Amino acid sequence: MSGPVDAALFRETLGHYPTGVAVVTTVADGGAPDGMVVGTFSSVSLDPPLIAFFPAADSRSFARLRTAPAFCVNVLASDQEPLCRQIATSQEGKFDGVGWRPGPLGSPVLDGAVSWVECTFEEVREAGDHFIVLGRVHGLAVERSTLPLLFFQGGYGRFSPGSFVAAPDPELIQAAHLAETIRAQVEELSTEFSVTCSVLAKIRDDAVQVLATNQGVADDSPPLGHRQPVIPPMGAVFMTHATSAEVDAWLRRAPDDDGEMRDLHRALLNKVRACGYSLLATEPLLLESHRAALSAFEKSDRLPRQERVVQQATAKLAELFCPDLVPGESYDLASIVVLLPTKADLPQMALRMTGLPGSASAAQVESWIEGLQRVAQSVPTA
């Protein structure tokens, strides 16, 4: 017989198989909702209609769910990762602010879920360090025909259809149309300072380049459609008018969301809010490492493990972010970014300047900032 299976290798191997993410809900004693996140939901039988999920044997959440007469499996949508993380917590109040309605047997059906299946317990049997829970289906429905949330290689994501069937992203199209209305001003700015200017749109958790013009010497502009994950400290301008919840979600995307790093990123965000722009200083090795991580991320079909590399590389840029402008000092900058004013029903957008000449005086940097702000003021908001 072979030796014992290495636990890390077991997780790594099985991690290459994506699983859907669902929340199993019940109504606990006293009428309060309760639930747990599972990535092991499966159909079993059509006649009789049976499904299954596989909770850990030591799960306290399942120990509570098991006492209820019925349960509901809610298949989460790709935009419900925050809800997933909230319910996955072991703390009390996991259903605070969560919208739901009772199913036919009284189990919570979560607002916004792709679909739900309400069951009674058919059988619970032991299987190693997990249980196999068989549920007899009594009611089910598709609530929202959209892409489901997936768990893959230790991270959350979504299925991406092939380009020949993928529908254009409406937000991206809106952003591209708005960028075209200021193309002339962006091109004039690029010519005035002999630099590269580009327009970025925040589409969910990515900054997407929707317009670019290069009248400078450096050929540093990525192609249209280039996506960069909005990870602290990057994307701070998009957080200028964000709510506390939105800022917290942004901060959680950092690889080390501990107290010290969170305080640093908040301080950098406060600087951006105070001055109205963000600066990124040049440090060739760090910037090259960041570009290489982004390239590998895109070439890998944006795998979660590569995203973690991008997170680490992005976090290292915090030391280059938002240097103070001091008269008499000179600066080597990689980029300057200002927020563009947009209507509430449009995605957030920003104007970025790159390809900047080195050893620039504080006065020169301020003139670049003024040029970016001048173009931002030309954006139609009516």
N, C-alpha and C positions, 0 to 999 in steps of 0.2 A: 504494500500500500504506500501511496505517496505521503509526504510529511504534511504537517498542518499548513493551511492556507494563510498566507500573509494578509493581515487585515487591511493594510494600506493598499496593497496590490488589488485586493478584492474590491475596495471602494473605487480605485482608479479605473479598473477594467469595467465595472458596471456603470461607472460615471459616464462612459461613452455612449450610453443608451439614454435618450431623453425621456422624461416622464412628465405627464400632465400634473397639474397642481390643483387639488380640491380641498374644500373645507367641509368636514363632517360636523353637522350641527345637531343639537338637541335642545330641549327645554329642561333645565335642571329643576330640582326640588325648589319650590317657591316661585316658579314661573319665569326665572331669569334665563336668557339664552346662554348656551355654552357651546364650545366647539374645539376642534383641533385641525391642523393642517396635515394632509397626507399627500404623498407622491406615489402611492401604490394602489390607486383605485383601478378596478378592472371589471369588465363584464364577464359573466361566468356562464349563464344559461338563459335561453329564451323560453323554454318550457320545462319547468316553471321559470318565471323571470327572476334571475338571481344576479347579484353583483357581489364584489368582494373588495375589502381593503385590508391592509396588514399593519396594524399599529404595533409599536414596541411593547413588549410584555410589561415593562416597568413604567409605561406612560401613565402619569397621574390624570391627564386629560381623558384618556380612554377609560380609566377606572371610573370616572364620573359619568361618562357617556353611556357606559355599559348598563347603568341602573335605569336608564330611560326606556320607555316602551317602544320608541321609534327614533329614527335618525334620518337626516337628509344630507346627501352628498351634493355639494355645490361646486360645479366646475368653474374655476376662476378664469376671467378674461385677461388678456395680455396687459391691460392697463390697470390691473388690480394688485400689482405687487405690493404697494403700501398696505392694502388691506390684509394681504397674506402675512406680511411681517408683523402686523399688529396682532392678529389672531394667533400667530405662532408663539407669541410671548407667553411665559409662564406666570406673568403678573396678573393681578386682579384688574378688572376693567377692560379686558380685551375686546369687549363689544361696545365700549363707549363710543358713541357717534356713528355706529354701524347701522345702516338701514336694512330692515328685513320685515318679512310678513310671515305668518304661519302657513305652512302647507296643509294639505288635507288631514294629516294626522297630527298637526300642531307643531311640527319641527320648523325651525327658521329657514326660510328661503331668502338668501342674501340678495339685496339690490345689486343689479349690474352683472350678476353671474351669467355665464354663457348658457348653462342649463342646470337642472336639478333633478335628483332622483330620491324620492322618499321611500323608506323601507322600514320593515320590522326586522328584528334579529332572527335569522333562521338557525344559525349555528356559530359558535365561537370555539375554535380548537387551537391548541398550542402547536407552534412550529418553531422550534429552537428558541431564539430570544425575541420572537414576535408571536402575535396571534394571527390566525386567519379568520376574518370576520365575514361570514356570508349573510347577505341581506336580501330579503324577499321584497321585490318592488311592488309598491301600491300606487304610486303616482309619479309622474315625470313630465318634463316639458323643456323645450328650448326657449329661453327667455331673450337671448340676444345673439344674433348670428354674427359672431366676430371671432378673431383668432384667440385661442386659449393661451394661458400662461404655462410656460414650460420650465422644468428644472433640468439643467444639463451641466455636468462638470463643476458642480458646486456653485452655480449661479443661475439666476432667473433670466428668461428670454422669451422670445416668441418665434413661431414658425414664419419664415419669409418665403412667399410664393415666388416661383420663377418669374423673371422679368417679362416673359411673353404673356403672362396672365395677370401680373400685378397691376392693380389700379393705381393711377397717380395719386400721390399724397395731396389732398386738397390744401392743407396748410402750406406745403412747399410751393404749390402753384401760386397761391396768394402772395407769398413772400417774394417769389420771382417777379410777379407782376408789379409789386410795389417797388422793388429794386430798379426795375426798368424806368420808372417815373423820375428817378434821380440819376440815371446813368450819365447824362451830360455833365452834371455837377461833380460826380465821382471821377470822371475822366479828366475834367479840368483840374481837380485837386491833384490827381496823379501826375499830370503834366507840370503843374506849378512847382511841385517839390521834387520831381523826378523820383517818385517812389511807387510802390505797389499799393493800390487801394482795393479793398474787397468788402462786400456786404455779406453778413452772416445772419442766418435765421435760426432761432432756437426751436427745433422740432423735437418735442418730448425731451429726452435727455441728451440730445446732440446739438452741436452748432454746425449748421450746414452752409457751405459757401454757395450763394445764389448769383453772385455777380463779382467780376474781378477785372481790373484793368492795370496794366503794368507799363509805366512810362519811365521806369528807373533802369538802373544798370543790373541789379540783381534779379535773377530769374528764380524767385522764391515762392511764386504763387501756386498753390495746389490747384488741381482741376475743379471745374464747377461740379457741384454735387458732393464734394469732399466732406466727410462727416468727422467731427471730433467730439468725443464724449465730453460733456460738461462736468468736469471733476474739479473740486477746489484745488488750487485757487483760480483755475481757469473758469471763465464764464461769470465772474463776479459782476460784470456790468448788467447781466441779465437778472441779477438778484437785487438791483438797485431799488425797485419798488415792490419787491416780493413780500408776501406774508411771512409770518414766523414759521408756519408749517412748511412753506415752500423753501425757506432758507434751511430749515432742519433737514429736509429731504436732500438738498444740495450738499450739506455738510456730511451727511451719511454716506455719500458716494466717495469720500476720501478713504484711502486704504487704512489709515490709522485714525479712527474717529474717537481718539481719547481726549481727555480734558485739555491737555496742553495744545495739541494740534487744532482742536476745535476753537480754542481761544485765539490762536494765531490766525486762522482763516476768518473768524469773525472780525478781528482787528483789521485785516486786509480789506474785507468787505466794507467796513465802516470808512476806511480811507477812500475807497472808490465812491461810496455814497457822498462823502464830503466834497470831493474834488470834481466828480462828474466824469471821470475817465479812469482807465487802467493802463499802466505801463508795465512792460516786461523787459528787463535788462538782458543784455547778451552775455551768454556764457557758453561757448561753442560745444563743449563736451556734454553738458546737460541738455542743451537744445537738440543736439544730434541724437542723443539717447532717446529723447522724447519723440523725435520724428521717426526713428527706427521702430520704436514701440508701436506708434500709430500705423506705420506701414505694415508691420507684421500682423497687427490686429485686423486690418481690412483684408489682407491676403488670406487670413485664416477663417474667413467668413464670420468674423467678430465673435470668436469663441470666448466663453467666460474666462478661461485661464489666461488668454491673451489680454482681455480687458483688465485683469488684475495687474498685468505687467504695465499697461498704460496708466493705471491708477498710481502705481509706485513711481513711474517716471514723471507723471504730472505733479505729484506731491513734492518732488524735489525742486520744482520750479518756484515754490513759495519763497525761497530766499532771493529770487530774482524779481519778485513781484512788487510793483508800486514803490520804487525808490523815491525819496523826497527830492524835489527840485531845489537846488541851492544856487543862488547867483554866484558866478565865478567858477562853478564846477562844470566838468564836461561829462557827457553820457554816451554810452554805447547801448542803443535800444534795439530790441528785436521786434517790438510791436507797440502800437498805441491803439486803444479801442474806446469808442464812445457809443452810448446807447442811442438808437434812433427812436423818435417818438412814433408810436403806432396806435391805431384804434384798438379798443379792448377785444374786438372779435378777430384780430389778426395776430399771428405769432410775433413774439418779441424779436427785434432785429437790431443789429449793431453794425457800425462802420469801423473797419480795421485798416491801419496803415502799417506796412512792413517794407523791407528793403531800404531801411533808413541808413544814411551815411553815419560813420562812427565819429567819436569825439565831438558830439554836438553840444553846443552851449545850452544852458538852461533857457535862454531867450529863444534859441532856435527850436527847442522842444516845445516851448509854449506857443510858438507860431504854428507848428504842426497841429497842436491840440486845437487852436483857434480855427484852423482850416477845417478840421473834422467837425467841429461844433457848428461851423457855418453851413456845411452841407447838411448836417442833421436838422438844422432849422428849416431847411427847404423841403423836408418831407411833407407831403400833403396829409393832413389828419382829418379833414372834413369828410 
